[in-house]
Amino acid sequence: MSDPRQIADIIQKRFLDAGGVIYIPVYPYSYDLEIDLIGKLKGHCYFIALRDNTFESMTNAMVQLYEARYRENLEVSTLIIALPDAIADSQYWLKDYFENDRDIKILWLEDNELQATKETQKSLKFLWLQKFASKK
């Protein structure tokens, strides 16, 4: 299993490279929120939760992301769960559930590279600018 800080470092660097800002949110103790990063790019907000790829951890992240978006009063935002490793093939339905039913993007590391579904790569293309630039 990869170190969760590794995916956080990659995401932070890519946000900054794209001209965005990224920070660790500080919420009042009473909120009991565990959102790890908030990124802002071109007026759009991205809430990011770093979790392991168990169902319980991912569903907890989903609740946390929805609550953070509500408390920040940002209906137009993107919710992201970042995982240290790929979801097992036997749990592939989780990716479909979160991305297609809940509209929460899933990122993971594979061989020290940031990965996502093709749809997520298109919607978060700034995270892959280096990859797309090298193919030109």
Secondary structure, DSSP 8 states (H G I E B T S, - for coil): ---HHHHHHHHHHHHHHTT-EEE-----GGG-----EEEEETTEEEEEEE--SSHHHHHHHHHHHHHHHHHTT-SSEEEEEEESS---GGGHHHHHIIIIIS-EEEEEEETTEEE--HHHHHHTGGGGHHHHHHT-
